[in-house]
Amino acid sequence: MKRKFFVSFLFFTLSFLAFSQTATIKGFVYDEKTGEPATYINIYIEGTTMGASSDLNGYFVINKIPAGKYELLVTSMGYDTIRESISLSAGQLISKKYSVAEASIDLKTVTVSAERQAAKTETKISVVKVTPKQIEQIPSIGGQADLAQYLQVLPGVIFTGDQGGQLYIRGGSPIQNKVLIDGMVIYNPFHSIGLFSVFETDIMRNADIYTGGFGAEYGGRISSIMDITTRDGNKKRLSGKISASTFGANLLLEGPIVKAKTDDGVSSSFIVSAKNSYLKESSKSIYNYVDEEGLPFNYIDIYGKASINWGSGSKVNFFGFSFNDKVDNYKSLANFQWNSIGGGTNFVIVPATSSVLIEGHASYSNYEIQLTEDQTTPRKSQINDFNIGIVLTYFLGEDELKYGVEMLGFTTDYSFFNSLNRKIEERQSTTELGVYAKYKWLAGNWIIEPSFRYQLYPSLSTSSPEPRLAIKYKATDRLRIKMAGGFYSQNLIAATSDRDIVNLFYGFLSGPESIPETFEGKDVSDKLQKAQHAILGFEFDLSNRLTLNIEGYYKNFSQLTNLNRNKIYNSDYQDAPDELKLDFIVEKGNAKGVDFSLKYDYDRYFVWAVYSLGYVERTDPQITYAPHFDRRHNINFLGSVKLGRAYDWEVGLRYNFGSGFPFTPMAGNYEQIVFDGGIDEDYTVTNGNMSFLFGEYNSKRLPYYHRVDASVKKTFELGEHSMLEANLSVTNILNRENVFYVNIYNKEVVNQLPIMPSLGLNFKF
């Protein structure tokens, strides 16, 4: 025992001495024009392999630098290079602060994307890094570049269409996708008109979209993660944007509250955005051919943020939002609305004597949703939650250690009548606690990233140990092989009627009480939903600007909870089997497929081609079936080109093809007598309710989906800080009739949006 202790002590002592014989440079890089953190800027020591890239906070660390004199370079495409001579002594830790300026010579090239930069130093498996510049490269429908439109072209992502847009990622339903903005959970990120999200593109700094195999820093979901970070406000001057189109209007304002008097001084800034749709009003005259009563898709989104920054790089943000969506009596959709509000804070602390980075967040939000259809009782759902977390990141040479803790508590309230007119209602309060650690190890051509999360569910008296692993091998300068896998769990479930082909309503529940005790002859040990991921793929740079990415995936959903569509008895009826009387059932399933993407991004041209082949199935106590979002083939092609000497014209085109979604055919109708008067009621004179007989579940497929969108933009430079953009866009330019919704009561077929041109103006100052 003493010998083991001595060996361990000697190891740590030698490690400390090794670090003490070298020096460390840490610091921040900011954009000179706005004072915003500059991300993915390269900082390296000339003539060596020692260097780093700035992260989302603009933070970088270079350690294990031998004592001596060096030339430090700060450089990135699109910015002027900064060069500084530095002298380092053993054990020294110095802090730097750089401001990078846009290149004085216009190279007429598209800035190297964060996605490509990250591919060199991160495992980057099943993740796409999205920036506002990338979003603006696609055809902007309604004159507004939006994250929802960009997500539709990502590999493995299935959207249900222009209306009622929901996101399905590699076999996962919307409830299995975790959406974060500045660390706060968003329970519905998309509006009823699926062309727009709740996020204003111009306030975004970065969005990481994980379609599977994500690390232990994320918990509470079993399919995917969407992690969005917003910008701080402009610290130099008051600026903003005003835009309007035939779809809606946007307003953004940002600027300093208190300017820093010195480089090490304290400063503060703000940013506020608001956007709304007035399609209900404009469509009555502009798009009256769609519907004489107009297109009642209305929303109002407001987001605000205030930031306090210290010269050391530490900062604290305070933010809040209000997102609203409403559909008024649109054909068979009847009335649908949801409201979401929330607020919180996050912070970054940079200790002066260490290279550690400390980050944390705390937030609260509330989400309410209601859908009322003809001849049915309203479906209602509410969820409110708090979320607190803290994470520490240590930079150990090229390696990185990250660990943290996260606590979440939420209350859900839900009521619904199923297709057999049986009421299902549930109210739950629950808490979750997650602790995790992740280590990134760079060893030669290998990047190895093991991580582990221990997720506790105290209110359910259970826990879930979740090991995860990501590996990338740089086989050649152009070829990188990658793999990832892990275990995942979640408590939250969707209270959704999967009889609908397209679901507008997504209620929320925590682990319900009314579930079977056994499934397929085995005991159900807990109420969690569980999944395991396995991903294998490679990246191949066909040229310096053309990259091919191929990923195969398998997701095993080993335990799922779903609404019991077969319930016909009350829960207390002892003579009926569980699958006919309980509110919820236990299922299992899997998703498998392969995604291909080919991207070219250089100079005036941007091309992105994506093909996804996927299979999704579920097994309940009675049948194995394809869920309503099982799309076999999905193709996206996206291209844009800048024209003119000043690149002030841009033409974009987007094509989407998708094979048909499954649906359950109608077998017939009958009159249902509910016997309100008791068993002695005379059924021969009683008027019953119209009810339906369904065919084999999800045994048919809708027609294929096609849509072509196009846009043209013209930019006018009005001054040093002001610019006007005029845009013309056309949605569904071929006027394809794509099925959206079928009213089972009157057999009416409602199609997705027909051809819809839009004209808009954007003014930036």
C-alpha positions, 0 to 999 in steps of 0.5 A: 500500500505504501509503495502504491502511494509513493508511486502515485505521489512521485507521478503527480510530483513529476507532472507538476515539475514538468509543468513548472518548467514550462510556460503558459499563455492564455487570453481572449480574442475579440472582434475590433468592430463590435467588441464581441468574442471572436471564435475559432481564431488561430493563435500559435507560436511561429515555427512550432506546432504549439497553438490553439483556437479561440472558443465560443467565449474567445478564450484560448490557452497554450501551455507546455511552452518551453522558456524562450523568445517567440513570435506569437501569431493571431490569424484567421481568414478574413482578418488581419494577422497580429504578430507579437514578440514574447519572452517566456520564463519557466513557470510563467503564466501570462494573460493576453487580450487581442482585438482582430480587425477585418482584413484591409484587403478584400480577398473575396472569399467566404470565411472558413467555417467554424465547422471545418476549423473544428474538424482538425482538433475535435472528434466532431461526430454527428455534429454540425456547427452553424453560424449566422453567415452559413444560415444566410447562405441558403435561400431565405424564405419570407425574406428572413434567414432562419435556423429552421430553414437551415436545419431542414437541409442537415443530414439525418433531419426530417421535417414534417413540412411548411406547416406544423413543422416538427423536427425528427432527428435520426429516428428521434421524436421532438421530445427526444431532442433537447434544445438549449439557448444560453443553457436554458431549455426551450420546449418548442423551438418552431412555429406552426408555419414551419419556415421559422424558429423562435430564434432571431438569426442576428443574435446567434453566435453559434449553434451546435446540432448533435444528431447522435453520439453526443458527449456526457456534458449533455443529459436528459435526452436520448436522441439529439441536442441543439445547443445555441449560444447568443451574442453579447451586444455591440460594445463599441456603438449603437447598431441594429437591424430593421426588416420587413417582408410580406410574411413578417417584420424583425427588429434588432437593437444593440449597443453599449450601456457602459463603455470600458475606459481602459483595456482592463476596465468594466463594460456592459452592453445589451441586445434586444430582438423582436420579430412577428408574423402578420400573415393573418392580415397580409395573406388576405390580400397577397395570398388570398388564393391560398385561403380566402380567410387568410393564413392565420399563422401568427407569432411574436418572439422577443429576446433580450440580453444584458452583459457585464464584462471585466477586462480579465475576460470574466463576464455575466449575462442576464437574459429573458424571452417571450415566445408566442404562437397562435393559429386561429380556426384554420380549416381543419386545424381549428384553434391552436396556440402556445406561449413560452416565457423564461429568463436566467443568467450565465457567467464565465470566470477566468482565474488570474493564476490558472488556465481553468475556465469556469462557466455556469448558468441558472434559468427558469421557463414556463411553456403552455400549449392548447389544441382544440379541434372540431368535435373533440375536447381540447388537449392541454399541456403545461411545463415549467422548470428551473435549470442550474449548472456549473462546469470547469474546463482544464487545459492540459497541453493539447488535452482538455479535461471538463467536468460539471454538475447540472440540476433540473426540476420541472412540473408537468400538467396534461389532459387529453381524450384519446381516440376512444374518448377515454380521458387521460390526465396527469400532473407530475413534479420531478427533479434530475441531477447529473454529474459528468466528466469528459477528457479529450486526449490528442495522441499523434493522429488520434483524438480520443474523447471518453466521457461519463455521466451519472444521471440521478432521478430522485423523484423516481428513485432511480439513476442511470450510469451513462458511459460515452466514447468518441474517437477520430483517427486522422488516417491522412491529411485528407481522410479522417475516420470517426466513431462514437457511441454511448448510453442515454436516458430521459424522464420527459415524454410526449403526450401526443396523439400519434393517430395524426399524420402531422402533429401540431400538439406536443404535450409534456409529461414526466415519468407517468404512474400508469404504465405496465409493470412488465414488457415482453415478459420482463419486469419494467425496472423504472419509468425512464426512456433509454437508448444506446447509440453507435455511429461510424463514419469518415470525412474526406477532403476531396480538395481544399474546398470540397468535403465528403462526409459519410456516417452510418448510425444505429440507435437502439431505443431499448425502452420508450413510453407512449400514449396507450392508443388501445385503452378502452377500460378505466384504469381500475378495471381489474379484469382487463389486461394492462394494454387495454386499461392503462394510460401509457404503454412501454415500447421499444424501437430502433433507428438505423441509416446512413447519411451522405453530405458533400459540401463546397464553400469557396469564393462566390460559390456555396453548394451542399448536397445531402442524401439520407437513407433511414429506417425507423420502427417501434414495437408495442405489446401488440404490433411492430409498426413504422412511426409517422415520421419514418421517411425512407429517402430524403434528399436536399440540394442547396446552392448559392452564388454571388454575382457582380464585381462587388458581390452585391447580388446573390442567387440561391436555390434549394430542392427537397425531396422526401418519400412519403410518411406512414399513415393509418387508413380509415376502414369505416365509420360507426355510431358509438353509443356511450350510454350516458343514461346507464345500462338501461338506456334505450340504444334504439332511440339514442343519438350516438357519436360519430366514431371510426374504424381504423385499418392496419396501423401506419400501413399506408404511405403518403405521396412523395414530398417535393419542394423547390425554393429560390431567392435573389438578394441585392445589397446596397452599401449606404455608408461605413456602418449602414447597408440595405438589402432587397430580397425576393424569394419564392416558396414552392416555386413549382406549386407542388401539392404536398399533403399536410393534414387530413380531417377524418371527420369530413375527409378534407385534405389540406395541403402544404403551402402552395407557391408563395412569393415574398418581397422584403427589405433589410436595413442594417445600421 
